[in-house]
Amino acid sequence: MAQVTMIVNGKAASGTVEGRTLLSSFLRETLDLTGTHVGCDTSQCGACVVHVDGVAVKSCTMLAAEADGADVATIEGQAAPDGTLNTIQQAFQDHHGLQCGFCTPGMVMTTAALLKDNPKPSEQEIRVHLEGNICRCTGYHNIIKAIYAASGQDVAALGAD
Amino acid sequence: MPKDGEIKSGIGASSKRREDVRFLTGNGNYTDDINIRGQAYVFFLRSDIAHGTLNSVDTSAAAAMPGVVQIFTGADFEAVGGIPCGWLVTDKHGEPMQEPKHPVLAHGKVRHVGEPIAAVVADSLEQARDAAEAIEVDSSELPAVINMKDAFKEGATKVHDDLTSNLCYDWGFVEENKGAVDEAFKNAHHVTTLELVNNRLVANPMEPRVAIGDYARSDEQHTLYTTSQNPHVIRLLMGAFVLGIPEHKLRVISPDVGGGFGTKIFHYQEEAFCTFAAKACNRPVKWTSSRSEAFMSDAHGRDHVTTIQLALDKDNNFTALRTDTLANMGAYLSTFASSVPTWLHGTLMAGNYKTPLIYVNVKAMFTNTVPVDAYRGAGRPEATYQIERVIDMAARELGADPVALRRQNYVTEFPYATPVAVEYDTGDYHATMDKLEEIGDFTGFEARRKESEAKGKWRGLGINNYIEACGIAPSNLVGQLGARAGLYDAATVRVNATGSISVMVGAHSHGQGHETAFPQVVADMIGIDESQIDIVHGDTSKIPFGMGTYGSRSLAVCGSAMVRATEKIIAKAKKIAAHLLEASDTDIELKDGMFSVAGTDKSVAWGDVTLAAYVPHNYPLEEIEPGLEETAFYDPSNFTYPAGAYACEVEVDPDTGKVTIERFSAADDFGNVINPMIVSGQVHGGIAQGVGQALLEGCSYDEESGQLLTGSYMDYAMPRADDLPFYSVDHSCQTPCTHNPLGVKGCGEAGAIGSPPSVVNAVIDALHSGGKEVAHIDMPLTPDRVWNAINNA
């Protein structure tokens, strides 16, 4: 067992973990940050994406011990303190970019990483960037629109109803 | 008809979803997010062989491992019932189906990879998993029967020793018509025959299943938290048939559920186990499925092998249709498994067409595979795929235009009684095809084909119609057909003193947006703001006895119950208003949340009436009770029949066999639409699953060993964003359902039902445009299969 300490959503967090404890388990079980979801066990689905030191990471594929000393951002830290949705979250609601909501935290965190690196992505760039995030509900149609809108581009230009 | 977005609130408005806020901020409450103080964790040791005799299961070493609370094996469950099947199918000779016992934990034999053998309950999941590795299972492997044709052969290995064979039932429908159908084939001008496979799929909602059992000795109360589409169904099946717990001592809670698609309808062993073990261990017991477990324990879908024949006269009128299907049940009968290839499939074999004579034969087979049950569409995609593929093939054989051939044979007069025992109440198939030709820009297709050819690609256009039976289901009818439950639904409308409303519904929302759409209906009826109304669902201790969400039934059945309950509320509120206004209740009108006396300026607001109901100082107590709360149960008098026309345009790369979807268009008739935004989203998601079936997804087993070859997202190809295009969807063709109060038909399954045939039809069309006379390719149309078809043509 090892003690880990990290910054999570701007606050210091610590706990005792086994060597095999995954970051996703540490966030969900130890810190009770259950917004990060686990949808598979092969690093394919992306429901567990968080940011570690500013980089999008599948938290089911990183040991909690590896995140010792890191700055971690999760879905719980994305809205303003008063609950106001951030631009990406608001775009997902405006464009019906979620249904059951299970993949959504990963989608939002992946989008944030995309827009940081590529503020005005094309439709195709968005689709390719979502390669590691599976949604079973939306058929991606409205997710693409939401991300395009969140980037400040005119959704009408996509030619999608 | 108003355009999308013109209506700002109530019925017809694209109200933004209120549930999104919690999902977008990480505040959803999914079952795995629930932790109960003192809970233990269970890990299931599952069979790694497809078929074998369990000689012994030695748990002694495992029991001594750190943290282990208790270990259970099949012997611990001998006294409880098996997992029940909810539908008794009677075969063509009038005999009941063969129905093997489905144990909670395997006992004596294992019959599929993934079947649970033992369950370790420990203080932590890691300890449970470690201990499970120390269990010694001594088993003798037996030959596995995987392929249905093998299972059907004389002398085949039997999945169940106590059954006479692997045949669950041999169903004929409508058996009395068989002779006339055969005769029509003899007299046909042309017969088209197609053998096809409807590929086995895994539903894969993104949230894996979870179950938490809890038990309070003080009041003998069991609670099960579970990822279910229908908590009352689970309470009924598990309480009455498996564990013998009376309803008043069993509470089932399904909180936020991360997608269902059918596979979360069924009652599973893990639910019964956690409920049982919580009492036995006197601790809450939690199970969270991994995705790997999900692949080998969630019920799979589809898996039919079919020969379909269509007979036509010299004028290309359809004269008869017959189909022979082998349907895979897997190793045991899941909750609704038996009904899917029969009543949910055979009754739809008329499709959108006036084919006068139809005969359907289905042989349901046991195999050493995971049980197969309903998956989005459930029987109706299998029917649609056959009909729409064989029509396309007939059109090609006859040199007929595939649109014209369909149009010529449409049902055009309603109500229409099909030869397969259902009556379509309403529809307009020409209208949806007209709309499809418009949104799919059929006239521009040839130009696009030439553009593709210039790039060295072959372009194809595929179309199809579909019809489905939704709004499941009239209880008296399904009871005659073998259903072991009623299929009504229920709603309680509780008006609070200050006028806000809680609506407790039997339907369950796991992505469909009920929390937004249902209030739109009540708001519209009363004339108050949607924000004044909340929906409560997913907890048997809070909601009336409803049957949950599947079969595109929520709005058509539970929504109708909600309308009926709201009508009772309004009738009572009018009496209260009449008292307050000193008028007759027959003169009271309700508009925009105000009760007024017809022809006068006297009025009283909704909130004043509701307050009077709960503070009955000035109130007709001798005539009506105080309070304002009403319940209604609604049992539909017929199914609903959503229908539509879909078109897919593909490009095929002849060098690699890769198929790219270039356009996808869907013109649906869902009757009236409450929230167009949500309806479009449902169609998008359904199309993605249908395209997934057509191009990507296929669950496969090794036929020798019975090992599951597609056991993770590394092997099972889920559709991803770059596999799919934007979809053009339209639901402006609306022929309202004639028999429910909202005139709604249901939209949840349409996309998955309607899309596979058009994808396959498009690929076949593309291959023909490239000069390859390929008649058929079985799904999924992977580059490998398409390339081989091209190169072997």
HADDOCK unambig.tbl for C-alpha pairs under 7 A between the chains (distance, minus, plus):
assign (segid A and resid 34 and name CA) (segid B and resid 26 and name CA) 6.79 0.50 0.50
assign (segid A and resid 34 and name CA) (segid B and resid 33 and name CA) 5.70 0.50 0.50
assign (segid A and resid 35 and name CA) (segid B and resid 26 and name CA) 3.66 0.50 0.50
assign (segid A and resid 35 and name CA) (segid B and resid 27 and name CA) 6.10 0.50 0.50
assign (segid A and resid 35 and name CA) (segid B and resid 28 and name CA) 6.99 0.50 0.50
assign (segid A and resid 36 and name CA) (segid B and resid 26 and name CA) 6.99 0.50 0.50
assign (segid A and resid 39 and name CA) (segid B and resid 206 and name CA) 5.50 0.50 0.50
assign (segid A and resid 39 and name CA) (segid B and resid 207 and name CA) 5.62 0.50 0.50
assign (segid A and resid 39 and name CA) (segid B and resid 208 and name CA) 6.38 0.50 0.50
assign (segid A and resid 39 and name CA) (segid B and resid 291 and name CA) 6.66 0.50 0.50
assign (segid A and resid 40 and name CA) (segid B and resid 290 and name CA) 6.44 0.50 0.50
assign (segid A and resid 40 and name CA) (segid B and resid 291 and name CA) 4.66 0.50 0.50
assign (segid A and resid 41 and name CA) (segid B and resid 290 and name CA) 6.53 0.50 0.50
assign (segid A and resid 41 and name CA) (segid B and resid 291 and name CA) 5.94 0.50 0.50
assign (segid A and resid 41 and name CA) (segid B and resid 292 and name CA) 6.94 0.50 0.50
assign (segid A and resid 44 and name CA) (segid B and resid 713 and name CA) 6.28 0.50 0.50
assign (segid A and resid 75 and name CA) (segid B and resid 25 and name CA) 5.86 0.50 0.50
assign (segid A and resid 75 and name CA) (segid B and resid 26 and name CA) 5.56 0.50 0.50
assign (segid A and resid 76 and name CA) (segid B and resid 25 and name CA) 5.47 0.50 0.50
assign (segid A and resid 76 and name CA) (segid B and resid 26 and name CA) 5.26 0.50 0.50
assign (segid A and resid 79 and name CA) (segid B and resid 25 and name CA) 6.61 0.50 0.50
assign (segid A and resid 89 and name CA) (segid B and resid 24 and name CA) 5.96 0.50 0.50
assign (segid A and resid 93 and name CA) (segid B and resid 16 and name CA) 6.74 0.50 0.50
assign (segid A and resid 93 and name CA) (segid B and resid 17 and name CA) 6.96 0.50 0.50
assign (segid A and resid 93 and name CA) (segid B and resid 20 and name CA) 6.15 0.50 0.50
assign (segid A and resid 94 and name CA) (segid B and resid 16 and name CA) 6.59 0.50 0.50
assign (segid A and resid 99 and name CA) (segid B and resid 511 and name CA) 4.21 0.50 0.50
assign (segid A and resid 99 and name CA) (segid B and resid 512 and name CA) 6.43 0.50 0.50
assign (segid A and resid 100 and name CA) (segid B and resid 257 and name CA) 6.88 0.50 0.50
assign (segid A and resid 100 and name CA) (segid B and resid 258 and name CA) 4.88 0.50 0.50
assign (segid A and resid 100 and name CA) (segid B and resid 259 and name CA) 5.36 0.50 0.50
assign (segid A and resid 100 and name CA) (segid B and resid 510 and name CA) 5.30 0.50 0.50
assign (segid A and resid 100 and name CA) (segid B and resid 511 and name CA) 3.54 0.50 0.50
assign (segid A and resid 101 and name CA) (segid B and resid 23 and name CA) 5.22 0.50 0.50
assign (segid A and resid 101 and name CA) (segid B and resid 258 and name CA) 6.40 0.50 0.50
assign (segid A and resid 102 and name CA) (segid B and resid 206 and name CA) 6.34 0.50 0.50
assign (segid A and resid 102 and name CA) (segid B and resid 207 and name CA) 6.21 0.50 0.50
assign (segid A and resid 102 and name CA) (segid B and resid 258 and name CA) 5.09 0.50 0.50
assign (segid A and resid 103 and name CA) (segid B and resid 206 and name CA) 6.67 0.50 0.50
assign (segid A and resid 104 and name CA) (segid B and resid 23 and name CA) 6.96 0.50 0.50
assign (segid A and resid 104 and name CA) (segid B and resid 24 and name CA) 6.48 0.50 0.50
assign (segid A and resid 105 and name CA) (segid B and resid 24 and name CA) 6.34 0.50 0.50
assign (segid A and resid 105 and name CA) (segid B and resid 26 and name CA) 6.52 0.50 0.50
assign (segid A and resid 127 and name CA) (segid B and resid 721 and name CA) 4.93 0.50 0.50
assign (segid A and resid 127 and name CA) (segid B and resid 722 and name CA) 4.82 0.50 0.50
assign (segid A and resid 128 and name CA) (segid B and resid 722 and name CA) 5.68 0.50 0.50
assign (segid A and resid 130 and name CA) (segid B and resid 721 and name CA) 6.16 0.50 0.50
assign (segid A and resid 131 and name CA) (segid B and resid 720 and name CA) 6.19 0.50 0.50
assign (segid A and resid 131 and name CA) (segid B and resid 721 and name CA) 6.51 0.50 0.50
assign (segid A and resid 131 and name CA) (segid B and resid 722 and name CA) 6.94 0.50 0.50
assign (segid A and resid 134 and name CA) (segid B and resid 720 and name CA) 6.01 0.50 0.50
assign (segid A and resid 136 and name CA) (segid B and resid 205 and name CA) 6.19 0.50 0.50
assign (segid A and resid 136 and name CA) (segid B and resid 206 and name CA) 6.39 0.50 0.50
assign (segid A and resid 136 and name CA) (segid B and resid 685 and name CA) 7.00 0.50 0.50
assign (segid A and resid 137 and name CA) (segid B and resid 685 and name CA) 4.88 0.50 0.50
assign (segid A and resid 138 and name CA) (segid B and resid 681 and name CA) 6.09 0.50 0.50
assign (segid A and resid 138 and name CA) (segid B and resid 684 and name CA) 5.94 0.50 0.50
assign (segid A and resid 138 and name CA) (segid B and resid 685 and name CA) 4.37 0.50 0.50
assign (segid A and resid 139 and name CA) (segid B and resid 684 and name CA) 5.29 0.50 0.50
assign (segid A and resid 139 and name CA) (segid B and resid 685 and name CA) 4.34 0.50 0.50
assign (segid A and resid 139 and name CA) (segid B and resid 688 and name CA) 4.76 0.50 0.50
assign (segid A and resid 140 and name CA) (segid B and resid 721 and name CA) 5.71 0.50 0.50
assign (segid A and resid 141 and name CA) (segid B and resid 684 and name CA) 6.84 0.50 0.50
assign (segid A and resid 141 and name CA) (segid B and resid 726 and name CA) 5.50 0.50 0.50
assign (segid A and resid 160 and name CA) (segid B and resid 726 and name CA) 6.07 0.50 0.50
assign (segid A and resid 161 and name CA) (segid B and resid 728 and name CA) 6.50 0.50 0.50
